[in-house]
């Protein structure tokens, strides 16, 4: 893991860009982590739905706030995500999904053939990143996960170090992850937008119902995909506060 | 309004029983309200679903916690509720609802003929109580409401001083209140239990959908009617913190 840049933000959070082999990532650590003798901060892995860039302003704002609350927060661009190289096939699939969503046409098949492999390729890199992050002295366990539902399901099932997860949206999730949802047994906070234009409400509610965990909470707010109210970021921090100890 | 008893709790909250004409009530005020020059505390009216007693331990625990957070909290036993006299017809209706619920039979008709009038009779007494409470120097506006969904809908529509409300359950709500749900325009926190044995899930979700307000949030947790996790009490306090200023 090589740190290639750093900046100290107004609230004391240290924001560092890193590379880990081919993986580009960002790590945010709370100001308190800099003081000598400070306990290692619990870690939250934060992924944007469907491979949006880790530099996307909404994710960055969420990550900075979460770090200011006291967590180490990390995000990466997995293969085909963010600024990583995209194949012509991927580009076409993304365009097809956008067009079909806007036209109100079914996107299941395109979604399945494109997002399914994206998730499969993302999860090993998230695990490699987790290994490297937990080797840093300022970061400890347990580990939380926040964001992209499909990657989160796969990680929660495959990775015993993930102790709690906050998932967002979840109307469209590849079949493989819908099927393994019942194997997820860690505490969950499932957040959705009631009128999410890209995520059918009933499907998201069905997914919430399907998770195997007994300790799951649903939060829903009005409005479209990007309309989540800011207080949900605080609710997410408090959720991790109950489980990452 | 006559205070008939008072006790100071460990966390400084003052718990006072009062009567207002025929209405028996309890008022909890934060310890800070006792200090001279303290600003009047915002008020939360707290009602138990379907007329359960204001002295019921779960409501009392919730009220005390909310008062310790900084709110004045009040509850009353409305006509036919709690320890107020019940007619033989009421007693029979309560027994019928219990029996039908346990047997998994439809309760709509019994519910409608019994709970409907209970709500109609309760709301004027809650408003009378509100007048008296707001006349106390230690209590100020704005006013929140927490608990019994049907009474809360009626109050939110009829009473402009109610600025925000937290509703619980809401699977069975009298027709009149289901119909006026779309007239509710204040911020709402709607809390339900995913497997509430007495409140069909889809009906509760439909009611959440029907509210006219743009600023509504749904929280759902696993388990039956009385299984709400304690952190939801904190979430409710923070919800009021955003709206009762």
Interface residues (C-beta under 8 A of the other chain):
Chain A: X194 X205 X208 X209 X214 X215 X216 X217 X218 X219 X220 X221 X222 X223 X229 X231 X234 X235 X238 X242
Chain B: X194 X205 X208 X209 X214 X215 X216 X217 X218 X219 X220 X221 X222 X223 X229 X231 X234 X235 X238 X242
